[in-house]
Amino acid sequence: MKNDKNKQLRFMAACGVEFVSAVMVGMGLGGWLDKYFHKFPIFLIIFFLLGCISGYFNIIRHINETKK
């Protein structure tokens, strides 16, 4: 019983880390592009949204892999 809870906790933590890391990479890339092209919020917003979408699909992929 305790092993199942630990496994679920690890799974949830991995999903959280995957989502946050995708968003952070998107924001970092967007911020860098904004500085490079001197267009402050445009790329940051675009890549923030792309990071959220990527993080969501990573979580869905991770869930589908654990179902098999």
SEMAR-729094 format. One record per atom (N, C-alpha, C, CB): residue number from 1; atom name; x, y, z. Coordinates in steps of 0.1 Angstrom, whole numbers. Each point is the difference from the previous one (the first is absolute). Glycine has a CB too. Example, Ala and Ser with C-alpha at 12.3 -4.5 7.8 and 13.67 -1.06 7.14 Angstrom:
<tibas>
TIBA   i at    px    py    pz
TIBA   1  N   132   -57    78
TIBA   1 CA    -9    12     0
TIBA   1  C     9    12     0
TIBA   1 CB   -19   -12    12
TIBA   2  N    15    23   -19
TIBA   2 CA     9    11     0
TIBA   2  C    -8    11     8
TIBA   2 CB    12    -6   -22
</tibas>
This chain:
<tibas>
TIBA   i at    px    py    pz
TIBA   1  N     8   -12     0
TIBA   1 CA    -8    12     0
TIBA   1  C     9    13     0
TIBA   1 CB   -18   -13    12
TIBA   2  N    28    13    -4
TIBA   2 CA     9    11     1
TIBA   2  C     8     2   -13
TIBA   2 CB     1    -3    25
TIBA   3  N     2    -8   -31
TIBA   3 CA     8     1   -13
TIBA   3  C    -9     7   -11
TIBA   3 CB    13   -21     7
TIBA   4  N   -26    18    -7
TIBA   4 CA    -9     6   -10
TIBA   4  C     0    15     2
TIBA   4 CB   -14   -21    -1
TIBA   5  N    13    26    14
TIBA   5 CA     0    14     2
TIBA   5  C    13     7    -4
TIBA   5 CB   -16    -5    19
TIBA   6  N    27    -2   -16
TIBA   6 CA    13     6    -5
TIBA   6  C     1     0   -15
TIBA   6 CB    10    -9    21
TIBA   7  N   -15    -1   -28
TIBA   7 CA     0     0   -14
TIBA   7  C    -9    11    -6
TIBA   7 CB     4   -25     1
TIBA   8  N   -16    27     5
TIBA   8 CA    -9    11    -4
TIBA   8  C     6    14     2
TIBA   8 CB   -19   -15     5
TIBA   9  N    26    16     7
TIBA   9 CA     6    13     3
TIBA   9  C    12     3   -10
TIBA   9 CB    -6    -4    24
TIBA  10  N    14    -6   -27
TIBA  10 CA    11     2   -10
TIBA  10  C    -6     3   -13
TIBA  10 CB    14   -16    12
TIBA  11  N   -25    10   -16
TIBA  11 CA    -7     3   -13
TIBA  11  C    -4    14    -1
TIBA  11 CB    -7   -24    -2
TIBA  12  N     0    29    13
TIBA  12 CA    -5    13     0
TIBA  12  C    11    11     1
TIBA  12 CB   -20    -8    12
TIBA  13  N    31     5    -5
TIBA  13 CA    11     8     0
TIBA  13  C     7     1   -14
TIBA  13 CB     4    -5    25
TIBA  14  N    -3    -6   -31
TIBA  14 CA     6     0   -14
TIBA  14  C    -8     8   -10
TIBA  14 CB    10   -22     5
TIBA  15  N   -24    21    -3
TIBA  15 CA    -8     8    -9
TIBA  15  C     1    15     3
TIBA  15 CB   -16   -19    -1
TIBA  16  N    17    22    13
TIBA  16 CA     2    14     4
TIBA  16  C    13     6    -5
TIBA  16 CB   -14    -4    20
TIBA  17  N    25    -4   -19
TIBA  17 CA    13     4    -4
TIBA  17  C     0     2   -16
TIBA  17 CB    11   -11    20
TIBA  18  N   -17     1   -27
TIBA  18 CA     0     1   -14
TIBA  18  C    -8    12    -5
TIBA  18 CB     1   -25    -1
TIBA  19  N   -12    28     7
TIBA  19 CA    -8    12    -4
TIBA  19  C     8    13     3
TIBA  19 CB   -21   -13     5
TIBA  20  N    26    14     7
TIBA  20 CA     7    13     4
TIBA  20  C    12     1    -9
TIBA  20 CB    -8    -2    24
TIBA  21  N    16    -8   -26
TIBA  21 CA    12     1    -9
TIBA  21  C    -4     4   -14
TIBA  21 CB    12   -17    15
TIBA  22  N   -22    12   -20
TIBA  22 CA    -4     4   -14
TIBA  22  C    -4    15     0
TIBA  22 CB    -8   -23    -5
TIBA  23  N     1    28    15
TIBA  23 CA    -4    14     0
TIBA  23  C    12     8     2
TIBA  23 CB   -22    -6    10
TIBA  24  N    32     2    -1
TIBA  24 CA    12     8     2
TIBA  24  C     8     1   -12
TIBA  24 CB    -1    -6    24
TIBA  25  N     3    -5   -31
TIBA  25 CA     8     0   -13
TIBA  25  C    -7    10   -10
TIBA  25 CB     8   -24     4
TIBA  26  N   -21    23    -5
TIBA  26 CA    -7     9    -9
TIBA  26  C     1    14     3
TIBA  26 CB   -16   -18    -4
TIBA  27  N    15    21    17
TIBA  27 CA     2    14     4
TIBA  27  C    14     5    -1
TIBA  27 CB   -18    -3    16
TIBA  28  N    28    -6   -14
TIBA  28 CA    14     4    -2
TIBA  28  C     3     3   -14
TIBA  28 CB     6   -14    19
TIBA  29  N   -11     6   -28
TIBA  29 CA     2     2   -14
TIBA  29  C    -7    12    -5
TIBA  29 CB     3   -24    -3
TIBA  30  N   -15    26     8
TIBA  30 CA    -8    12    -4
TIBA  30  C     7    13     5
TIBA  30 CB   -21   -14     0
TIBA  31  N    26    14    12
TIBA  31 CA     7    11     5
TIBA  31  C    12     3    -7
TIBA  31 CB    -9    -5    22
TIBA  32  N    17    -5   -26
TIBA  32 CA    12     2    -8
TIBA  32  C    -3     6   -13
TIBA  32 CB    11   -19    12
TIBA  33  N   -22    14   -19
TIBA  33 CA    -4     5   -13
TIBA  33  C    -4    14     1
TIBA  33 CB    -6   -23    -7
TIBA  34  N    -2    27    18
TIBA  34 CA    -4    13     2
TIBA  34  C    12    10     1
TIBA  34 CB   -21    -9    11
TIBA  35  N    31     5    -4
TIBA  35 CA    12     8     1
TIBA  35  C     7     1   -13
TIBA  35 CB     2    -6    24
TIBA  36  N    -1    -5   -31
TIBA  36 CA     7     0   -13
TIBA  36  C    -6     9   -10
TIBA  36 CB     8   -23     5
TIBA  37  N   -22    22    -6
TIBA  37 CA    -7     8   -10
TIBA  37  C    -6    13     5
TIBA  37 CB    -5   -21   -11
TIBA  38  N     7    24    24
TIBA  38 CA    -5    12     6
TIBA  38  C   -15     2    -1
TIBA  38 CB    22    11    -5
TIBA  39  N   -29   -22     8
TIBA  39 CA   -15    -1    -1
TIBA  39  C    -4    -6    13
TIBA  39 CB    -1    -2   -25
TIBA  40  N     0    10    36
TIBA  40 CA    -1    -5    14
TIBA  40  C   -11   -11     2
TIBA  40 CB     8    21     7
TIBA  41  N   -21   -18    -7
TIBA  41 CA    -8   -11     5
TIBA  41  C    -5   -10   -10
TIBA  41 CB    -7    15    16
TIBA  42  N    10   -13   -29
TIBA  42 CA    -6    -9   -10
TIBA  42  C     5   -14     0
TIBA  42 CB    -2    20   -14
TIBA  43  N    15   -22    13
TIBA  43 CA     5   -14     0
TIBA  43  C    -1    -7    14
TIBA  43 CB    16     7   -18
TIBA  44  N   -16     1    28
TIBA  44 CA    -2    -5    14
TIBA  44  C   -13    -7     1
TIBA  44 CB    16    17     9
TIBA  45  N   -27    -9   -13
TIBA  45 CA   -13    -6     1
TIBA  45  C    -2   -12    -9
TIBA  45 CB    -8    23     5
TIBA  46  N    13   -22   -18
TIBA  46 CA    -2   -11    -9
TIBA  46  C     7   -12     5
TIBA  46 CB    -1    16   -19
TIBA  47  N    13   -15    24
TIBA  47 CA     8   -12     4
TIBA  47  C    -5    -5    14
TIBA  47 CB    19     8   -13
TIBA  48  N   -25     1    21
TIBA  48 CA    -6    -4    12
TIBA  48  C   -12   -10    -3
TIBA  48 CB     7    22    12
TIBA  49  N   -15   -17   -22
TIBA  49 CA   -12    -9    -4
TIBA  49  C     5   -13    -6
TIBA  49 CB   -14    21    -3
TIBA  50  N    24   -20    -5
TIBA  50 CA     6   -13    -6
TIBA  50  C     5    -9    11
TIBA  50 CB     5    13   -21
TIBA  51  N     2    -7    31
TIBA  51 CA     5    -8    11
TIBA  51  C   -11    -7     8
TIBA  51 CB    19    16     1
TIBA  52  N   -30    -9     1
TIBA  52 CA   -12    -6     7
TIBA  52  C    -6   -11    -8
TIBA  52 CB    -5    22    10
TIBA  53  N     4   -20   -23
TIBA  53 CA    -5   -11    -9
TIBA  53  C     9   -12     0
TIBA  53 CB   -12    18   -14
TIBA  54  N    25   -15    13
TIBA  54 CA    10   -11     0
TIBA  54  C    -1    -7    13
TIBA  54 CB    15    13   -16
TIBA  55  N   -15    -6    27
TIBA  55 CA    -1    -7    13
TIBA  55  C   -12    -8     1
TIBA  55 CB    12    19    10
TIBA  56  N   -24   -14   -15
TIBA  56 CA   -12    -8     1
TIBA  56  C     1   -13    -8
TIBA  56 CB   -13    21     2
TIBA  57  N    19   -20   -14
TIBA  57 CA     1   -12    -8
TIBA  57  C    10   -10     6
TIBA  57 CB    -6    14   -21
TIBA  58  N    17    -9    27
TIBA  58 CA     9    -8     7
TIBA  58  C    -7    -8    11
TIBA  58 CB    19    16    -5
TIBA  59  N   -28   -10    13
TIBA  59 CA    -7    -6    10
TIBA  59  C    -9   -11    -5
TIBA  59 CB     1    21    14
TIBA  60  N    -8   -18   -25
TIBA  60 CA    -9   -10    -7
TIBA  60  C     8   -12    -5
TIBA  60 CB   -16    19    -7
TIBA  61  N    28   -16     1
TIBA  61 CA     8   -11    -4
TIBA  61  C     5    -9    11
TIBA  61 CB     7    15   -19
TIBA  62  N    -4    -8    30
TIBA  62 CA     5    -7    12
TIBA  62  C   -11    -9     6
TIBA  62 CB    16    19     5
TIBA  63  N   -28   -14    -5
TIBA  63 CA   -12    -7     5
TIBA  63  C    -2   -13    -9
TIBA  63 CB   -10    22    10
TIBA  64  N    10   -19   -23
TIBA  64 CA    -2   -12    -9
TIBA  64  C    10   -10     1
TIBA  64 CB   -11    15   -15
TIBA  65  N    24   -12    18
TIBA  65 CA    10    -9     1
TIBA  65  C    -1    -9    13
TIBA  65 CB    15    16   -13
TIBA  66  N   -21   -10    23
TIBA  66 CA    -2    -7    13
TIBA  66  C   -12   -10    -1
TIBA  66 CB    11    19    12
TIBA  67  N   -20   -16   -21
TIBA  67 CA   -12    -9    -1
TIBA  67  C     4   -13    -7
TIBA  67 CB   -15    20    -2
TIBA  68  N    26   -20    -6
TIBA  68 CA     3   -12    -7
TIBA  68  C     7   -11     9
TIBA  68 CB     3    14   -20
</tibas>
